Amino acid sequence: MTIGIIGSGAIGTAFARTLSRAGVEATISNSRGSESLKDLVRELGPSIKAGTREEAARAEIVFVAVNWTKLPAAMAGLPDWNGRIVIDANNPIEAPLFKPAELGGRVSSEIFADLVAGARVVKAFNHLRAGLLATDPRSDGGRRVLFYSGDDTPAKGEIAALIERLGFAGIDLGSLEVGGKLAQFPGGSLPNQNLIRIG
Ligand SMILES: NC(=O)c1ccc[n+]([C@@H]2O[C@H](COP(=O)([O-])OP(=O)(O)OC[C@H]3O[C@@H](n4cnc5c(N)ncnc54)[C@H](OP(=O)(O)O)[C@@H]3O)[C@@H](O)[C@H]2O)c1
């Protein structure tokens, strides 16, 4: 299984850190090219490599964490997705104004899915602040909970397995329409809930 990361900011780096802790390999990218990621990958450890956006997008699982308004540009001109899995870690709001994006009554993941036509989208890794996501998920006598949702059951199964491998406890929230909405910030009831599964 190969993993690519598009977006090397707070959330992309937090995800890479959890992969690195578990010794899972990935290629991380941003808009500025791999040279700008030299120091970051050195700090993250040997399992994380720097690459271009196109290289990251060729992986079997592509994790996307980009500012909401920059997503169309970040997803443009990439090779066909052909059923590969894309993790949507994005929320429809952005610094510095933190004004919620206009979604026209849709769930943000459904809008995101339109940008990656042909991919199997799983919403995950978006309900906690980056600083907390990056820390060891084995905490307080249990495992930190991560939610995931999506419309393709096998794709969700693969992300559930990755979540477990990284040491988190995964909870399936159902479809993008239902689960995506529950975990979305703003709008959902689950963002920032730091839950620990005991046992
Ligand atoms: N921060 C949090 O605690 C948090 C929590 C949950 C969810 N989220 C969501 O996660 C997403 C990312 O947030 P963040 O806080 O990580 O943002 P961030 O720190 O500002 O990082 C954004 C990243 O997106 C990259 N990017 C922008 N345009 C791109 C393009 N055209 N091609 C490739 N990469 C591009 C940037 O690369 P360059 O710097 O090279 O332009 C940067 O690495 C957002 O949707 C946010 O709502 C954030």
The ligand as an SDF file (V2000), in Angstrom:
LIG
                    3D

 48 52  0  0  0  0  0  0  0  0999 V2000
   -5.3150   22.9570   11.4490 N   0  0  0  0  0  0  0  0  0  0  0  0
   -6.1840   22.1510   12.0400 C   0  0  0  0  0  0  0  0  0  0  0  0
   -6.1480   21.9570   13.2710 O   0  0  0  0  0  0  0  0  0  0  0  0
   -7.2070   21.4270   11.2080 C   0  0  0  0  0  0  0  0  0  0  0  0
   -8.0310   20.4630   11.8440 C   0  0  0  0  0  0  0  0  0  0  0  0
   -8.9170   19.7170   11.0750 C   0  0  0  0  0  0  0  0  0  0  0  0
   -9.0170   19.9310    9.6990 C   0  0  0  0  0  0  0  0  0  0  0  0
   -8.2400   20.8960    9.1180 N   0  0  0  0  0  0  0  0  0  0  0  0
   -8.4010   21.1000    7.6660 C   0  0  0  0  0  0  0  0  0  0  0  0
   -7.2360   20.6040    7.0100 O   0  0  0  0  0  0  0  0  0  0  0  0
   -6.9870   21.3710    5.8390 C   0  0  0  0  0  0  0  0  0  0  0  0
   -5.5510   21.9090    5.9230 C   0  0  0  0  0  0  0  0  0  0  0  0
   -5.4760   22.7170    7.0750 O   0  0  0  0  0  0  0  0  0  0  0  0
   -4.0620   23.1080    7.6810 P   0  0  0  0  0  0  0  0  0  0  0  0
   -4.3470   23.7470    8.9840 O   0  0  0  0  0  0  0  0  0  0  0  0
   -3.1410   21.9500    7.6020 O   0  0  0  0  0  0  0  0  0  0  0  0
   -3.6170   24.2540    6.6470 O   0  0  0  0  0  0  0  0  0  0  0  0
   -2.1430   24.8750    6.4280 P   0  0  0  0  0  0  0  0  0  0  0  0
   -1.3230   24.6570    7.6370 O   0  0  0  0  0  0  0  0  0  0  0  0
   -2.3830   26.2680    5.9510 O   0  0  0  0  0  0  0  0  0  0  0  0
   -1.5390   23.9940    5.2320 O   0  0  0  0  0  0  0  0  0  0  0  0
   -2.1480   23.9840    3.9650 C   0  0  0  0  0  0  0  0  0  0  0  0
   -1.2760   23.1990    3.0200 C   0  0  0  0  0  0  0  0  0  0  0  0
   -1.9400   23.1710    1.7490 O   0  0  0  0  0  0  0  0  0  0  0  0
   -0.9120   23.2720    0.7510 C   0  0  0  0  0  0  0  0  0  0  0  0
   -1.4280   23.7390   -0.5270 N   0  0  0  0  0  0  0  0  0  0  0  0
   -2.1190   24.8770   -0.8100 C   0  0  0  0  0  0  0  0  0  0  0  0
   -2.3580   24.9580   -2.1280 N   0  0  0  0  0  0  0  0  0  0  0  0
   -1.8200   23.8450   -2.6810 C   0  0  0  0  0  0  0  0  0  0  0  0
   -1.7050   23.3610   -4.0120 C   0  0  0  0  0  0  0  0  0  0  0  0
   -2.2290   24.0330   -5.0570 N   0  0  0  0  0  0  0  0  0  0  0  0
   -1.0560   22.1920   -4.2280 N   0  0  0  0  0  0  0  0  0  0  0  0
   -0.5240   21.5000   -3.2000 C   0  0  0  0  0  0  0  0  0  0  0  0
   -0.5760   21.9190   -1.9130 N   0  0  0  0  0  0  0  0  0  0  0  0
   -1.2180   23.0800   -1.6670 C   0  0  0  0  0  0  0  0  0  0  0  0
    0.0370   24.2800    1.3480 C   0  0  0  0  0  0  0  0  0  0  0  0
    1.2820   24.1920    0.6600 O   0  0  0  0  0  0  0  0  0  0  0  0
    2.1980   25.5170    0.4740 P   0  0  0  0  0  0  0  0  0  0  0  0
    2.4630   26.0220    1.8490 O   0  0  0  0  0  0  0  0  0  0  0  0
    3.3820   25.0350   -0.2800 O   0  0  0  0  0  0  0  0  0  0  0  0
    1.3410   26.4700   -0.3330 O   0  0  0  0  0  0  0  0  0  0  0  0
    0.1240   23.7950    2.7760 C   0  0  0  0  0  0  0  0  0  0  0  0
    1.1010   22.8010    2.9140 O   0  0  0  0  0  0  0  0  0  0  0  0
   -8.0350   22.4940    5.8040 C   0  0  0  0  0  0  0  0  0  0  0  0
   -9.0920   22.1210    4.9470 O   0  0  0  0  0  0  0  0  0  0  0  0
   -8.5110   22.5570    7.2560 C   0  0  0  0  0  0  0  0  0  0  0  0
   -9.8490   23.0190    7.3830 O   0  0  0  0  0  0  0  0  0  0  0  0
   -7.3290   21.6440    9.8300 C   0  0  0  0  0  0  0  0  0  0  0  0
  1  2  1  0
  2  3  2  0
  2  4  1  0
  4  5  1  0
  4 48  2  0
  5  6  2  0
  6  7  1  0
  7  8  2  0
  8  9  1  0
  8 48  1  0
  9 10  1  0
  9 46  1  0
 10 11  1  0
 11 12  1  0
 11 44  1  0
 12 13  1  0
 13 14  1  0
 14 15  2  0
 14 16  1  0
 14 17  1  0
 17 18  1  0
 18 19  2  0
 18 20  1  0
 18 21  1  0
 21 22  1  0
 22 23  1  0
 23 24  1  0
 23 42  1  0
 24 25  1  0
 25 26  1  0
 25 36  1  0
 26 27  1  0
 26 35  1  0
 27 28  2  0
 28 29  1  0
 29 30  1  0
 29 35  2  0
 30 31  1  0
 30 32  2  0
 32 33  1  0
 33 34  2  0
 34 35  1  0
 36 37  1  0
 36 42  1  0
 37 38  1  0
 38 39  2  0
 38 40  1  0
 38 41  1  0
 42 43  1  0
 44 45  1  0
 44 46  1  0
 46 47  1  0
M  CHG  2   8   1  16  -1
M  END
$$$$
